[in-house]
């Protein structure tokens, strides 16, 4: 009988590109894979994959209570679910994974996409920060096996808890499809519309940029982002496209002119991040405007694929976007480097490390 790996995530499984990639790789290597996620209001039917998916129905849809109730649901689901290994995806599912893996005496793995407690929406709220930090301190040291998205975050976990995590970056599959530029150029932001993603400066910057910004995603800053668009009269310039399935988003990204990967530096999570969208734009073959933080600088020093900026003021964001739009020599150089870089940075290479880790734990 194939070994069964159960992975848990707080997101809707339809839209979690990282987990779709990971689970398909594990299933393709002979494991029985179950991804347990959350079913929000008005969710679309589950999109079939190589692995099984279960979405627990959300009883509460905002605030800390939604996490507490989901974790309680997840605990009882895992308790009565066969598993040879349980993997917690980020801190918001780690507590039930920790408790059930100890009760079942099965291996556990931590997939840490970020420094969860250092996200802006947590680190700026003292009580919320204390709650999540308590969970982190009482669980992560017991997850001796794990992986994260870059060496900087792996080093932080080692300093804090003495755990040595592998680095498995969240990079798309290499498919070598060409760019398909849209007739009318646009700038794209894709991902969570959350605090700390520089919408407070990106949206006002669009006053001085000739092409529109298309925002694909939802999140806890969506209402504020819409309010900023109204405040600056940018209803025709900044368009909210909502969430769309990953396969469709991939095709849309190929038609964009420029991608945006910006974070403010409040909280170490943003400063040490290596965002999914950074690689999504790279694989789409489009140059991007990106925050000049360590993990992005490291890759951009190898392959110049982005304009990196430290000044995140609206004026400078507008200036740099206009440079990308108007300097054809720079644009073509970055676009060409994207094509070269994706041959070095792709999921076919990253999944080798992932499979080796799980094989070692389950052997």
C-alpha positions as CSV (number, residue, x, y, z in Angstrom):
1,X,0.0,0.0,0.0
2,X,1.3,3.5,-0.9
3,X,2.4,5.7,1.9
4,X,-0.3,8.4,2.6
5,X,0.8,12.0,3.1
6,X,-1.8,14.4,4.4
7,X,-1.0,18.1,3.9
8,X,-3.1,20.9,5.5
9,X,-3.6,24.4,4.4
10,X,-5.9,27.3,5.5
11,X,-6.5,28.4,1.9
12,X,-9.0,27.2,-0.7
13,X,-7.2,24.4,-2.4
14,X,-8.3,25.5,-5.8
15,X,-6.1,28.6,-5.7
16,X,-3.0,27.5,-3.8
17,X,-0.5,27.1,-6.6
18,X,2.4,26.1,-4.3
19,X,0.4,23.3,-2.8
20,X,-1.0,22.1,-6.2
21,X,2.6,21.8,-7.4
22,X,3.9,20.0,-4.3
23,X,0.9,17.6,-4.1
24,X,1.1,16.7,-7.8
25,X,4.8,16.0,-7.5
26,X,4.3,13.8,-4.5
27,X,1.4,12.0,-6.1
28,X,3.4,11.6,-9.3
29,X,6.1,9.8,-7.3
30,X,3.9,7.1,-5.9
31,X,2.5,8.6,-2.7
32,X,-1.2,8.7,-1.8
33,X,-1.7,12.4,-1.3
34,X,-4.6,14.2,0.5
35,X,-4.7,18.0,0.7
36,X,-7.0,19.4,3.4
37,X,-8.1,23.0,3.0
38,X,-10.9,25.4,3.8
39,X,-14.1,26.0,1.8
40,X,-14.9,29.7,1.9
41,X,-18.3,31.2,1.0
42,X,-19.3,31.0,-2.7
43,X,-16.4,28.6,-3.4
44,X,-16.2,27.0,-6.8
45,X,-16.3,23.2,-7.1
46,X,-13.0,21.5,-6.5
47,X,-10.7,21.5,-9.6
48,X,-9.6,17.9,-10.1
49,X,-5.9,17.1,-9.7
50,X,-3.7,14.0,-9.4
51,X,-4.3,14.0,-5.6
52,X,-7.4,14.0,-3.4
53,X,-8.7,17.2,-1.9
54,X,-11.0,17.9,1.0
55,X,-12.2,21.4,2.0
56,X,-13.7,21.9,5.4
57,X,-16.7,24.2,5.4
58,X,-15.9,27.6,7.0
59,X,-18.3,28.4,9.8
60,X,-16.8,31.9,10.4
61,X,-15.3,34.0,7.7
62,X,-13.2,36.7,9.4
63,X,-11.1,37.5,12.5
64,X,-9.2,35.2,14.8
65,X,-12.2,33.1,15.5
66,X,-12.1,31.7,11.9
67,X,-8.6,30.3,12.6
68,X,-9.7,28.8,16.0
69,X,-12.7,27.1,14.6
70,X,-10.9,25.8,11.5
71,X,-8.1,24.4,13.6
72,X,-10.7,22.6,15.8
73,X,-12.4,21.1,12.7
74,X,-9.0,20.2,11.3
75,X,-8.0,18.4,14.5
76,X,-11.0,16.1,14.5
77,X,-10.7,15.5,10.8
78,X,-7.1,14.5,11.1
79,X,-7.8,12.4,14.2
80,X,-10.0,10.0,12.2
81,X,-8.0,10.1,9.0
82,X,-5.4,7.5,8.0
83,X,-1.9,9.2,7.6
84,X,1.6,7.9,7.4
85,X,2.9,11.5,7.5
86,X,1.2,14.8,8.3
87,X,2.5,18.1,6.9
88,X,1.5,21.5,8.3
89,X,1.5,24.4,5.7
90,X,2.4,27.5,7.6
91,X,1.6,28.3,11.2
92,X,-2.2,28.6,10.8
93,X,-2.6,24.7,10.6
94,X,0.4,23.6,12.7
95,X,-1.3,23.1,16.0
96,X,-3.7,20.3,15.0
97,X,-1.0,18.7,12.9
98,X,1.3,18.7,15.9
99,X,-1.2,17.2,18.3
100,X,-2.6,14.6,15.9
101,X,0.9,13.5,14.7
102,X,1.9,12.9,18.3
103,X,-1.3,11.0,19.1
104,X,-0.9,8.8,16.0
105,X,2.9,8.6,16.4
106,X,3.5,9.4,12.8
107,X,6.1,11.7,11.3
108,X,5.4,15.4,10.8
109,X,6.8,18.0,8.5
110,X,6.5,21.8,8.5
111,X,6.2,23.7,5.2
112,X,7.0,27.3,6.2
113,X,6.3,29.6,3.3
114,X,7.3,32.6,5.4
115,X,8.1,33.9,8.9
116,X,4.4,33.8,9.8
117,X,4.6,35.8,13.0
118,X,6.6,38.6,11.3
119,X,3.9,39.4,8.7
120,X,2.7,43.0,9.0
121,X,-0.9,42.1,9.9
122,X,0.4,40.1,12.9
123,X,3.6,41.9,14.1
124,X,1.7,45.3,14.3
125,X,-1.0,43.8,16.6
126,X,0.6,42.9,19.9
127,X,-2.1,40.6,21.2
128,X,-2.5,38.7,17.9
129,X,1.3,38.5,17.7
130,X,1.6,37.0,21.2
131,X,-1.0,34.3,20.4
132,X,0.7,33.2,17.2
133,X,4.2,33.4,18.7
134,X,3.0,31.2,21.6
135,X,1.8,28.6,19.0
136,X,5.1,28.9,17.1
137,X,7.3,28.4,20.2
138,X,5.3,25.4,21.4
139,X,5.1,23.6,18.0
140,X,8.0,24.4,15.6
141,X,10.8,22.9,17.8
142,X,8.9,19.6,17.5
143,X,8.9,19.8,13.7
144,X,12.5,18.8,13.2
145,X,11.8,18.0,9.5
146,X,10.7,20.8,7.2
147,X,11.4,23.1,4.3
148,X,11.0,26.8,3.4
149,X,11.4,29.0,0.4
150,X,14.9,30.5,0.9
151,X,18.1,30.1,2.9
152,X,17.5,33.4,4.8
153,X,14.3,32.1,6.4
154,X,15.9,28.7,7.0
155,X,18.7,30.4,8.9
156,X,16.1,32.3,11.0
157,X,14.4,29.0,12.0
158,X,17.7,27.5,13.0
159,X,18.6,30.6,15.1
160,X,15.2,30.6,16.8
161,X,14.5,26.9,17.3
162,X,17.5,24.9,16.3
163,X,15.7,23.2,13.4
164,X,17.5,22.7,10.1
165,X,15.1,23.1,7.2
166,X,15.6,22.4,3.5
167,X,15.1,25.1,0.9
168,X,12.4,24.2,-1.7
169,X,11.6,27.4,-3.7
170,X,8.1,27.9,-5.0
171,X,8.8,28.0,-8.8
172,X,6.5,27.2,-11.7
173,X,7.1,24.2,-14.0
174,X,9.2,25.0,-17.0
175,X,7.0,24.8,-20.1
176,X,8.8,27.2,-22.5
177,X,5.6,28.8,-23.7
178,X,6.2,32.2,-25.4
179,X,4.9,35.6,-24.2
180,X,1.6,36.7,-25.8
181,X,1.5,40.4,-25.2
182,X,-2.0,41.9,-25.0
183,X,-3.0,44.5,-27.7
184,X,-3.4,47.1,-24.9
185,X,-0.6,46.8,-22.4
186,X,-1.3,46.5,-18.7
187,X,0.6,46.0,-15.4
188,X,-0.2,43.0,-13.3
189,X,-0.3,42.3,-9.6
190,X,-1.2,38.8,-8.7
191,X,-1.5,37.2,-5.2
192,X,-3.0,38.1,-1.9
193,X,-4.3,41.7,-1.5
194,X,-3.0,41.9,2.0
195,X,-1.4,44.4,4.3
196,X,2.2,45.1,3.7
197,X,2.0,44.7,-0.1
198,X,2.6,48.4,-0.7
199,X,-0.9,49.2,-2.2
200,X,-0.8,52.4,-0.2
201,X,1.9,53.7,-2.5
202,X,1.4,51.5,-5.6
203,X,-2.2,52.7,-6.2
204,X,-1.5,56.5,-5.9
205,X,1.5,55.9,-8.2
206,X,-0.9,55.0,-11.0
207,X,-1.9,58.6,-11.3
208,X,1.3,59.2,-13.3
209,X,1.4,55.9,-15.3
210,X,-0.3,55.7,-18.7
211,X,-1.3,52.0,-18.7
212,X,-3.7,50.4,-16.3
213,X,-2.9,48.1,-13.3
214,X,-4.9,44.8,-13.1
215,X,-5.1,43.3,-9.6
216,X,-5.7,39.5,-9.5
217,X,-6.5,38.3,-6.0
218,X,-8.3,38.9,-2.7
219,X,-7.3,39.5,0.9
220,X,-7.5,41.5,4.1
221,X,-6.6,44.8,2.4
222,X,-9.0,44.6,-0.5
223,X,-11.6,47.1,1.0
224,X,-8.8,49.6,1.7
225,X,-7.4,49.1,-1.7
226,X,-10.8,49.8,-3.3
227,X,-11.1,52.9,-1.1
228,X,-7.7,54.2,-2.3
229,X,-8.8,53.8,-5.9
230,X,-11.9,55.9,-5.1
231,X,-9.9,58.4,-3.2
232,X,-7.5,59.1,-6.1
233,X,-10.2,58.8,-8.9
234,X,-8.5,55.8,-10.5
235,X,-11.5,53.7,-11.3
236,X,-10.5,53.5,-14.9
237,X,-6.8,52.9,-14.2
238,X,-6.8,50.3,-11.4
239,X,-9.0,47.3,-12.1
240,X,-9.8,44.5,-9.5
241,X,-10.1,41.2,-11.3
242,X,-10.7,38.9,-8.3
243,X,-9.4,35.4,-7.9
244,X,-9.2,33.1,-11.0
245,X,-7.9,29.5,-11.2
246,X,-4.1,29.1,-11.4
247,X,-4.1,27.7,-15.0
248,X,-6.1,30.7,-16.2
249,X,-4.0,33.2,-14.2
250,X,-0.9,31.7,-15.8
251,X,-2.2,32.6,-19.3
252,X,-3.2,36.1,-18.2
253,X,0.2,36.8,-16.8
254,X,1.8,36.0,-20.1
255,X,-0.1,38.8,-21.7
256,X,0.9,41.5,-19.2
257,X,3.6,44.1,-19.9
258,X,5.1,44.4,-16.3
259,X,4.7,42.5,-13.0
260,X,4.8,44.1,-9.6
261,X,6.4,42.5,-6.5
262,X,6.4,45.1,-3.8
263,X,6.4,44.9,0.0
264,X,6.9,47.4,2.8
265,X,9.6,46.4,5.3
266,X,7.3,46.3,8.3
267,X,8.0,42.9,9.8
268,X,10.9,40.5,8.8
269,X,8.5,38.3,6.8
270,X,8.3,40.8,4.0
271,X,12.0,41.7,4.1
272,X,13.1,38.1,4.0
273,X,10.4,37.0,1.5
274,X,10.7,35.2,-1.8
275,X,7.3,35.6,-3.3
276,X,5.5,33.2,-5.6
277,X,4.7,36.0,-8.0
278,X,8.4,36.8,-8.5
279,X,8.9,33.5,-10.2
280,X,5.5,33.6,-11.9
281,X,6.5,36.8,-13.7
282,X,9.9,35.4,-14.5
283,X,8.4,32.3,-16.1
284,X,5.9,34.4,-18.0
285,X,8.8,36.3,-19.6
286,X,7.8,39.7,-18.3
287,X,10.1,42.2,-16.5
288,X,9.0,43.3,-13.1
289,X,9.3,46.1,-10.5
290,X,10.4,44.5,-7.2
291,X,11.4,45.6,-3.7
292,X,15.2,45.5,-3.2
293,X,15.3,42.9,-0.4
294,X,18.0,40.2,0.0
295,X,16.4,37.1,-1.6
296,X,15.4,39.1,-4.7
297,X,18.8,40.8,-4.9
298,X,20.5,37.4,-4.8
299,X,18.6,36.2,-7.8
300,X,18.7,39.5,-9.7
301,X,22.5,39.5,-9.3
302,X,22.6,36.2,-11.2
303,X,20.0,37.1,-13.9
304,X,18.9,40.7,-14.2
305,X,15.2,40.2,-14.6
306,X,13.7,43.0,-12.5
307,X,14.2,46.7,-11.6
308,X,14.8,46.6,-7.8
309,X,13.9,49.7,-5.8
310,X,14.4,50.7,-2.1
311,X,12.3,53.9,-2.4
312,X,8.7,52.8,-2.4
313,X,7.1,56.3,-2.6
314,X,4.4,56.8,-5.2
315,X,6.6,59.1,-7.2
316,X,9.4,56.6,-7.5
317,X,7.2,53.7,-8.2
318,X,5.6,55.7,-11.0
319,X,9.0,56.8,-12.3
320,X,10.4,53.2,-12.4
321,X,7.2,51.8,-14.0
322,X,7.4,54.5,-16.7
323,X,11.1,53.7,-17.3
324,X,10.2,50.0,-17.9
325,X,7.4,51.0,-20.2
326,X,9.4,53.5,-22.2
327,X,13.0,52.2,-22.3
328,X,12.8,49.5,-24.9
329,X,16.5,48.5,-24.6
330,X,16.1,47.9,-20.8
331,X,12.8,46.1,-21.3
332,X,14.1,43.7,-23.9
333,X,17.2,42.9,-21.9
334,X,15.1,42.0,-18.8
335,X,12.6,40.0,-20.8
336,X,15.5,38.1,-22.5
337,X,17.1,37.3,-19.1
338,X,13.7,35.9,-17.9
339,X,13.9,33.3,-20.6
340,X,17.4,32.4,-19.6
341,X,16.7,32.4,-15.9
342,X,13.7,30.1,-16.0
343,X,16.0,27.3,-17.4
344,X,17.9,27.5,-14.1
345,X,14.9,28.3,-11.8
346,X,12.0,25.8,-12.4
347,X,10.0,23.3,-10.5
348,X,11.6,20.3,-12.3
349,X,14.7,21.1,-10.4
350,X,13.1,22.1,-7.1
351,X,10.9,19.0,-6.8
352,X,14.0,16.8,-6.7
353,X,14.8,18.2,-3.2
354,X,11.2,17.9,-2.2
355,X,10.9,14.2,-3.1
356,X,14.3,13.4,-1.6
357,X,13.1,14.9,1.8
358,X,9.9,12.9,1.9
359,X,11.6,9.7,0.7
360,X,14.1,10.1,3.6
361,X,11.4,10.6,6.2
362,X,9.2,7.8,5.0
363,X,11.9,5.2,4.2
